[in-house]
Amino acid sequence: MDYPVGPHEEERLTALLETGILDTASDPAFDAITGEAQRHFDVPMCLVTLLDRDRQWIKSAQGICLPETPRDIAFCNYTILSDEVFVVEDARADDRFKSNPAVTGDMGIRFYAGAPLIYMKNIRLGALCLLDTKPRTFSRGDRAELQIYAERVVAEIAAREFTLHPSHE
């Protein structure tokens, strides 16, 4: 395993599986959020990712057609370690990412900003992330706005989880 893992990883994976959202069809509600965030932040790519044990599954994508990636190349591994927005202003200048295939290969990722999808205390299912092929700065206000978009994604996941499992009492 070539990526950091938080202390609640097994609980996180169990919660992710219990939502029933992995490997589900595309959904206009998630696509609307990623489309709106992509336009708002003026980035070429915006994704909703969910981190399974060995893969990063992409629930919604704008600007890229990619259903999943191996988890060991996912920037979102760092995003789910805390409740804070995680930003990499220039991936080529960051030792954690400068040799990452998403940076060195065709995708050419230089900028990443990810807001964790906080499902429950200590349970972050994945991220709402912004990607660019050029370095960028990301202000405190930008971080707060991205977190609001991520909260909308979590609300959609929770609504679907509840409808998938209506016997919650």
C-alpha positions as CSV (number, residue, x, y, z in Angstrom):
1,M,0.0,0.0,0.0
2,D,1.6,3.2,-1.2
3,Y,-0.8,5.7,0.3
4,P,-1.6,7.0,3.7
5,V,-4.5,5.4,5.6
6,G,-6.4,7.0,8.5
7,P,-7.0,5.2,11.8
8,H,-10.7,4.6,11.0
9,E,-10.1,3.0,7.6
10,E,-12.0,-0.2,8.2
11,E,-15.0,1.7,9.6
12,R,-14.8,4.0,6.7
13,L,-14.9,1.2,4.2
14,T,-17.8,-0.5,6.0
15,A,-19.8,2.7,5.9
16,L,-19.0,3.2,2.2
17,L,-20.2,-0.3,1.4
18,E,-23.4,0.2,3.5
19,T,-24.4,3.3,1.5
20,G,-24.9,1.1,-1.6
21,I,-23.5,3.9,-3.8
22,L,-20.4,2.1,-5.2
23,D,-20.7,1.1,-8.8
24,T,-24.1,2.7,-9.3
25,A,-25.1,4.4,-12.5
26,S,-24.4,8.1,-13.2
27,D,-26.8,10.4,-11.4
28,P,-28.0,13.8,-12.6
29,A,-27.9,15.2,-9.0
30,F,-24.2,14.5,-8.6
31,D,-23.4,15.6,-12.2
32,A,-25.2,18.9,-11.5
33,I,-23.0,19.6,-8.4
34,T,-19.8,18.8,-10.2
35,G,-20.9,20.9,-13.2
36,E,-21.7,23.8,-11.1
37,A,-18.4,23.5,-9.1
38,Q,-16.4,23.2,-12.3
39,R,-17.9,26.4,-13.6
40,H,-17.8,28.3,-10.3
41,F,-14.0,27.6,-9.8
42,D,-13.2,27.7,-13.6
43,V,-11.3,24.4,-13.7
44,P,-11.1,22.0,-16.5
45,M,-12.0,19.0,-14.3
46,C,-14.2,18.3,-11.3
47,L,-14.9,14.9,-9.7
48,V,-16.8,13.1,-7.0
49,T,-14.6,10.2,-5.9
50,L,-15.3,7.4,-3.5
51,L,-12.3,5.5,-2.1
52,D,-12.8,1.8,-2.0
53,R,-10.1,-0.6,-0.6
54,D,-8.0,-0.7,-3.8
55,R,-9.5,1.8,-6.1
56,Q,-10.8,5.3,-6.4
57,W,-14.3,5.1,-8.0
58,I,-15.5,8.1,-9.8
59,K,-19.2,8.8,-9.2
60,S,-19.4,11.9,-11.2
61,A,-16.9,13.6,-13.5
62,Q,-16.7,16.8,-15.5
63,G,-14.0,17.4,-18.1
64,I,-12.7,13.8,-17.9
65,C,-14.1,10.4,-18.8
66,L,-12.7,8.0,-16.2
67,P,-14.7,5.5,-14.2
68,E,-12.0,4.7,-11.7
69,T,-8.3,4.7,-10.9
70,P,-6.0,2.6,-8.8
71,R,-6.2,3.9,-5.3
72,D,-2.5,4.2,-4.9
73,I,-2.4,7.2,-7.4
74,A,-5.4,9.1,-5.8
75,F,-4.7,12.5,-4.4
76,C,-7.9,12.0,-2.5
77,N,-6.1,9.6,-0.2
78,Y,-4.7,12.7,1.5
79,T,-8.1,14.5,1.4
80,I,-9.8,11.8,3.5
81,L,-7.2,12.1,6.3
82,S,-8.9,15.2,7.8
83,D,-12.0,17.3,7.7
84,E,-10.1,20.1,6.0
85,V,-9.9,20.9,2.3
86,F,-6.6,19.5,0.9
87,V,-4.8,21.6,-1.7
88,V,-1.8,20.9,-3.9
89,E,-1.1,24.2,-5.7
90,D,1.6,22.6,-8.0
91,A,1.9,18.8,-8.0
92,R,5.2,18.9,-9.9
93,A,6.7,20.8,-6.9
94,D,5.3,18.5,-4.3
95,D,7.4,15.5,-3.3
96,R,4.2,13.4,-2.6
97,F,2.9,13.8,-6.1
98,K,5.7,14.8,-8.5
99,S,6.2,11.2,-9.8
100,N,2.5,10.3,-9.7
101,P,1.3,9.0,-13.1
102,A,-1.6,11.5,-13.0
103,V,1.0,14.3,-12.9
104,T,3.7,12.9,-15.2
105,G,1.3,11.2,-17.7
106,D,-1.4,12.3,-20.2
107,M,-3.6,13.9,-17.5
108,G,-0.9,16.3,-16.6
109,I,-2.4,17.3,-13.2
110,R,-0.7,20.3,-11.6
111,F,-3.4,21.6,-9.3
112,Y,-5.7,19.6,-6.9
113,A,-8.2,20.8,-4.3
114,G,-10.3,18.3,-2.6
115,A,-13.0,18.6,0.1
116,P,-13.6,15.5,2.1
117,L,-17.1,13.9,1.9
118,I,-17.7,13.8,5.6
119,Y,-20.4,11.2,6.1
120,M,-20.1,10.7,9.9
121,K,-17.5,11.6,12.6
122,N,-14.2,10.2,11.4
123,I,-15.8,8.7,8.3
124,R,-14.8,10.4,5.0
125,L,-16.1,8.4,2.0
126,G,-14.1,10.3,-0.7
127,A,-13.8,13.8,-2.0
128,L,-15.2,16.4,-4.2
129,C,-12.2,17.6,-6.1
130,L,-11.1,20.2,-8.6
131,L,-8.2,19.5,-11.0
132,D,-6.2,21.7,-13.4
133,T,-3.3,21.2,-15.7
134,K,-1.7,24.4,-14.5
135,P,-0.7,25.5,-11.0
136,R,-3.2,27.6,-9.1
137,T,-3.6,29.3,-5.7
138,F,-6.7,28.5,-3.6
139,S,-7.9,31.0,-1.0
140,R,-9.5,30.4,2.4
141,G,-12.8,31.5,0.9
142,D,-12.3,29.1,-2.0
143,R,-11.8,26.3,0.5
144,A,-15.0,27.2,2.4
145,E,-17.0,27.3,-0.9
146,L,-15.6,23.9,-2.0
147,Q,-16.6,22.4,1.4
148,I,-20.2,23.7,0.9
149,Y,-20.3,21.8,-2.5
150,A,-19.0,18.7,-0.8
151,E,-21.7,18.9,1.9
152,R,-24.3,19.0,-0.9
153,V,-22.7,15.7,-2.3
154,V,-22.9,14.1,1.1
155,A,-26.6,15.1,1.4
156,E,-27.2,13.4,-1.9
157,I,-25.4,10.2,-0.7
158,A,-27.3,10.2,2.6
159,A,-30.7,10.6,0.8
160,R,-29.9,7.7,-1.5
161,E,-28.6,5.6,1.4
162,F,-31.8,6.2,3.3
163,T,-33.9,5.2,0.3
164,L,-31.8,2.1,-0.3
165,H,-32.3,1.1,3.4
166,P,-35.7,2.5,4.4
167,S,-35.8,0.3,7.6
168,H,-33.6,2.8,9.6
169,E,-35.4,3.5,12.8
